[in-house]
Amino acid sequence: MIYSIFALIMSIIYLLLDRSKYKLFAIGSSSLLIFFGLSFDLIDHPLMQVFFKYIKPHISYISFLYFYIASLSLLIGNFLVFLFYNRNVYELEHRKYSSVKLKRIFYFLTVLSFFGVSLNMLNVFRSGLNLGTLFINPRYYEEVFGYNVIINYLYFLNIPAILVYIYIRKIHNDSVRFGKLFVFILIMISFLHAIKYTIFDTILIPGIFYLIVNKKTKIKYIALGFSSLIAVYFSFSLLVRGGYFDNQLLNIGAYILPNYYNLMYNIETYQSQWAPPYNLIIPDKLQFLMPKEFIVNPGVGSSYSINPSYNMYTSLDILYTDFNLLGPLFLILIFAIAIFLYNKKNNSIFYCYILTFLLYNFNMGFYVYGYIKIKYFYYIVLFLFIHLVSKKESKEIYS
């Protein structure tokens, strides 16, 4: 267990360096490295062999070297947090926003999201399905539910609506009529998509946004939120998406460790690869516009070579594809941008969302590189629009 122990020691160092109140930089760093270390230590364990349906990656010094480069990059990133993160930023930006306009936007987004989920469910019922199909054949249910892209993106407005509500309550300290009821429904409708990541988005994105805009959050509320998320994950895994193992703890590992074995296969099979970094920044649904030689679909070759049932990949996979062994150094840039945004956000709802976007995807990096999901770019454009249209008239700013 030498690599797991090393990762644990580094995680303690990350926690000590992370000066942010809720340690989101250190948590994301630790999860990324600890699961990497565990994958090395457990690769020969009998329970892991189910992941290697076609081939088992042969591990050489290159994979180990990549592990240590990743740990060093995360160390540098957290050291930047220690040096430059300012916990005492004086923020006044909320004075520029109109509470009335923000409330109207909240209600408008809520209605659109309800409209979207209603149309999706109507298509489910028209197709002869019902909610029972979600438990019996979730993949088919998911396809029928999300049949129309435009309607689906109306449905996805539940998350921006929740964020606007949080901003009104915590920054403007204002009430929203029926707000709690609407937010509860907006969270619950995420379960109707039958996709774990939709639920994670709906719980974790508002959770991180809440931590960013609220400086008085108590640890017990964070613990309660985390416990609720774990309960949701276990329930959803058991009742809907299941897994190979009878033990749900092993099924959690089954959603994580194979991602690192796909990474190892990629490293050991394509040791000299380099690619233009377009696929690090261009939204996934728009990459077809780029010349094919410029876009490398991360993880697909490795995951389907090992076991098509476990076809996800960590953020470290796409970084290796583009920058080879230097890939983890890209994480330092993410740290730097996030620190800059925090110090300069001045309670801007747009900056607060961008910071949430960065921290959320960084903390989910052990599972997937999410920065290129077009859904999040959709939210970026939306929050820029909200930032612009919600401003008070100049004569009202200091009233």
LOFIKE-375870 format. One record per residue (C-alpha): residue in one letter; x, y, z. Coordinates in steps of 0.05 Angstrom, whole numbers, padded with zeros to 5 digits, always signed. Layout:
LOFIKE-375870
AXYZ
...
***
This chain:
LOFIKE-375870
M+00000+00000+00000
I+00060+00045-00009
Y+00027+00089-00062
S-00036+00098-00022
I+00004+00118+00039
F+00045+00167-00002
A-00020+00197-00029
L-00048+00202+00041
I+00014+00239+00066
M+00011+00287+00007
S-00063+00298+00021
I-00047+00320+00092
I+00003+00369+00063
Y-00049+00395+00014
L-00098+00406+00072
L-00046+00445+00111
L-00029+00489+00051
D-00101+00503+00030
R-00120+00568+00065
S-00190+00570+00036
K-00245+00562+00088
Y-00275+00497+00062
K-00212+00465+00035
L-00242+00452-00034
F-00174+00456-00068
A-00144+00404-00021
I-00205+00358-00025
G-00202+00357-00100
S-00127+00346-00099
S-00132+00290-00048
S-00186+00251-00083
L-00149+00255-00149
L-00085+00228-00119
I-00112+00178-00068
F-00153+00140-00119
F-00092+00140-00164
G-00050+00109-00109
L-00103+00058-00092
S-00108+00036-00164
F-00033+00019-00163
D-00038-00019-00097
L-00101-00058-00115
I-00088-00076-00188
D-00071-00148-00171
H-00127-00158-00120
P-00176-00213-00141
L-00235-00165-00138
M-00203-00119-00188
Q-00196-00172-00242
V-00268-00164-00264
F-00248-00096-00294
F-00198-00128-00341
K-00246-00163-00389
Y-00200-00160-00450
I-00132-00138-00426
K-00096-00117-00363
P-00050-00056-00367
H+00023-00071-00358
I+00050-00019-00310
S+00120+00008-00320
Y+00159+00065-00290
I+00123+00114-00336
S+00057+00106-00300
F+00092+00114-00233
L+00128+00175-00258
Y+00062+00205-00281
F+00035+00193-00211
Y+00092+00231-00178
I+00087+00288-00229
A+00013+00294-00213
S+00028+00296-00138
L+00080+00351-00149
S+00033+00392-00193
L-00021+00389-00140
L+00030+00408-00087
I+00049+00470-00127
G-00024+00488-00138
N-00040+00484-00064
F+00023+00524-00048
L-00005+00579-00093
V-00068+00577-00051
F-00025+00585+00011
L+00011+00645-00019
F-00043+00683-00055
Y-00112+00663-00030
N-00144+00722+00006
R-00197+00702+00057
N-00213+00774+00074
V-00238+00801+00007
Y-00283+00863+00016
E-00343+00853-00029
L-00396+00903-00052
E-00418+00878-00120
H-00488+00858-00096
R-00507+00932-00092
K-00506+00933-00168
Y-00560+00880-00174
S-00635+00890-00168
S-00669+00840-00121
V-00733+00848-00160
K-00699+00830-00225
L-00664+00770-00194
K-00730+00744-00166
R-00763+00751-00234
I-00705+00712-00265
F-00712+00658-00211
Y-00786+00649-00225
F-00775+00651-00300
L-00720+00598-00298
T-00762+00555-00251
V-00822+00557-00298
L-00779+00539-00358
S-00748+00481-00320
F-00816+00455-00298
F-00840+00462-00370
G-00780+00423-00395
V-00788+00365-00346
S-00863+00363-00360
L-00851+00355-00434
N-00798+00301-00422
M-00844+00262-00376
L-00901+00270-00425
N-00857+00237-00478
V-00842+00181-00429
F-00916+00167-00418
R-00932+00173-00492
S-00879+00120-00506
G-00916+00071-00462
L-00867+00077-00405
N-00876+00098-00333
L-00833+00113-00273
G-00825+00039-00261
T-00783+00035-00324
L-00732+00079-00289
F-00717+00020-00243
I-00725-00036-00294
N-00690-00008-00355
P-00658+00059-00336
R-00617+00067-00400
Y-00677+00061-00445
Y-00717+00107-00399
E-00660+00158-00402
E-00661+00158-00478
V-00736+00169-00481
F-00735+00222-00426
G-00681+00263-00460
Y-00705+00254-00531
N-00704+00328-00549
V-00641+00369-00538
I-00676+00437-00533
I-00727+00411-00483
N-00672+00378-00443
Y-00635+00444-00437
L-00698+00477-00412
Y-00701+00422-00359
F-00628+00436-00342
L-00647+00507-00321
N-00663+00478-00252
I-00591+00488-00231
P-00585+00563-00250
A-00652+00575-00217
I-00626+00545-00152
L-00562+00586-00156
V-00601+00651-00166
Y-00644+00633-00106
I-00582+00621-00063
Y-00553+00688-00086
I-00616+00726-00068
R-00620+00693+00001
K-00546+00697+00020
I-00520+00759-00014
H-00582+00803-00016
N-00609+00772+00048
D-00678+00776+00017
S-00736+00727+00018
V-00768+00693-00042
R-00841+00674-00039
F-00849+00598-00044
G-00774+00596-00057
K-00758+00536-00012
L-00815+00495-00042
F-00793+00510-00113
V-00720+00494-00098
F-00740+00428-00066
I-00779+00410-00130
L-00721+00433-00174
I-00675+00386-00137
M-00723+00327-00138
I-00736+00331-00213
S-00662+00316-00225
F-00677+00244-00204
L-00724+00236-00264
H-00666+00237-00313
A-00640+00170-00287
I-00567+00193-00292
K-00523+00199-00230
Y-00484+00258-00258
T-00548+00298-00266
I-00562+00288-00192
F-00489+00305-00174
D-00495+00369-00215
T-00559+00389-00181
I-00533+00378-00111
L-00459+00393-00115
I-00459+00455-00160
P-00508+00492-00116
G-00471+00465-00055
I-00404+00494-00077
F-00438+00559-00100
Y-00469+00564-00031
L-00401+00556+00003
I-00372+00610-00043
V-00425+00663-00029
N-00439+00646+00044
K-00383+00659+00093
K-00420+00635+00155
T-00435+00563+00137
K-00427+00516+00195
I-00390+00451+00188
K-00451+00411+00211
Y-00490+00435+00151
I-00433+00414+00105
A-00432+00346+00139
L-00507+00340+00131
G-00503+00357+00057
F-00447+00307+00046
S-00485+00253+00083
S-00547+00267+00042
L-00507+00261-00022
I-00478+00194-00001
A-00548+00170+00018
V-00574+00191-00050
Y-00517+00157-00086
F-00527+00091-00048
S-00602+00092-00059
F-00596+00109-00133
S-00542+00057-00144
L-00581+00003-00108
L-00649+00018-00139
V-00633+00045-00208
R-00563+00038-00236
G-00540-00021-00194
G-00470-00051-00204
Y-00430-00114-00213
F-00418-00126-00138
D-00470-00142-00085
N-00432-00097-00037
Q-00447-00024-00053
L-00380-00002-00025
L-00347-00043-00079
N-00393-00013-00131
I-00368+00056-00111
G-00298+00032-00125
A-00322+00003-00190
Y-00342+00073-00213
I-00274+00102-00196
L-00214+00054-00200
P-00227+00029-00271
N-00219+00102-00293
Y-00147+00100-00269
Y-00135+00032-00303
N-00159+00063-00368
L-00109+00119-00355
M-00053+00069-00343
Y-00070+00032-00407
N-00068+00098-00445
I+00000+00116-00414
E+00032+00048-00427
T+00003+00039-00497
Y+00015+00109-00525
Q+00079+00133-00492
S+00098+00185-00543
Q+00031+00218-00557
W+00020+00292-00559
A-00041+00330-00585
P-00062+00402-00594
P-00099+00422-00530
Y-00164+00441-00566
N-00202+00386-00531
L-00185+00417-00464
I-00225+00480-00478
I-00274+00469-00535
P-00343+00445-00512
D-00352+00371-00527
K-00413+00380-00572
L-00376+00431-00615
Q-00313+00392-00626
F-00340+00364-00692
L-00325+00433-00721
M-00250+00422-00711
P-00207+00382-00759
K-00208+00309-00737
E-00133+00307-00727
F-00138+00362-00675
I-00188+00326-00631
V-00171+00265-00590
N-00229+00232-00553
P-00198+00218-00485
G-00203+00150-00454
V-00246+00117-00507
G-00192+00074-00538
S-00166+00051-00471
S-00233+00040-00437
Y-00262-00002-00493
S-00197-00041-00498
I-00200-00061-00424
N-00274-00067-00410
P-00331-00030-00446
S-00373-00032-00383
Y-00324+00014-00348
N-00311+00067-00400
M-00300+00131-00358
Y-00233+00166-00350
T-00202+00215-00301
S-00181+00286-00317
L-00110+00261-00317
D-00125+00219-00379
I-00141+00277-00425
L-00082+00316-00397
Y-00035+00258-00414
T-00066+00254-00484
D-00050+00327-00497
F+00015+00340-00458
N+00043+00271-00444
L+00079+00267-00377
L+00074+00342-00369
G-00002+00338-00368
P-00013+00349-00293
L+00022+00416-00297
F-00041+00442-00331
L-00076+00435-00263
I-00031+00491-00236
L-00065+00538-00286
I-00133+00518-00259
F-00110+00534-00189
A-00084+00602-00211
I-00148+00621-00247
A-00192+00598-00189
I-00150+00639-00139
F-00153+00700-00183
L-00229+00694-00190
Y-00239+00686-00116
N-00197+00748-00100
K-00231+00789-00154
K-00302+00762-00154
N-00330+00819-00111
N-00395+00779-00104
S-00407+00783-00179
I-00458+00728-00194
F-00421+00714-00259
Y-00353+00707-00226
C-00384+00665-00170
Y-00411+00616-00222
I-00345+00612-00260
L-00309+00597-00194
T-00362+00544-00179
F-00352+00514-00248
L-00277+00509-00237
L-00280+00480-00167
Y-00335+00431-00182
N-00300+00401-00242
F-00234+00401-00205
N-00265+00361-00148
M-00297+00313-00198
G-00230+00304-00234
F-00221+00234-00205
Y-00281+00213-00247
V-00280+00255-00311
Y-00253+00318-00343
G-00316+00359-00342
Y-00292+00427-00363
I-00313+00416-00435
K-00385+00396-00422
I-00428+00442-00464
K-00481+00443-00409
Y-00432+00483-00365
F-00416+00531-00422
Y-00491+00541-00430
Y-00493+00562-00357
I-00433+00609-00367
V-00470+00646-00422
L-00533+00647-00381
F-00499+00676-00319
L-00465+00729-00361
F-00534+00748-00386
I-00562+00748-00314
H-00503+00792-00292
L-00518+00843-00346
V-00594+00846-00343
S-00599+00845-00266
K-00560+00909-00254
K-00595+00968-00222
E-00600+01032-00260
S-00540+01076-00244
K-00582+01124-00201
E-00606+01065-00158
I-00538+01035-00142
Y-00526+01077-00080
S-00598+01085-00060
***
